[in-house]
Amino acid sequence: MEAEADVLRLDKFLVFARFCKTRAVALALVEQGGVRINRQPTEKPHARLRPGDVLTLALPAGVKVVEVLGLPARRGSAPVAQEFYRELP
């Protein structure tokens, strides 16, 4: 069984990494089909993320592709949140 520190719910990651302001907004984004994990569409806000996963996000500001580098324990400042992912071209 996986350790809890090795996985994080998708909706929590979107909030903690500051892609969404609240979990309700993250839930809506996921349920509308605006998120892919490793190129696979998901409609599950409880999907498990691990370091190394690649997210494709259809955000209001445009599409972003990011690699998950780590899993934050809470929502922090923007510079701290950016340490947990890197944008891919």
Buried (B, 14 or more C-beta within 10 A) or exposed (E): EEEEEEBBBBBBBBBBBBBBEEBEBBBBBBBEEBBBBEEEEBEEBEBBBEBEBBBBBEEEEEEBBBEBEEBBEEBBEEEBBBEBBEEEE
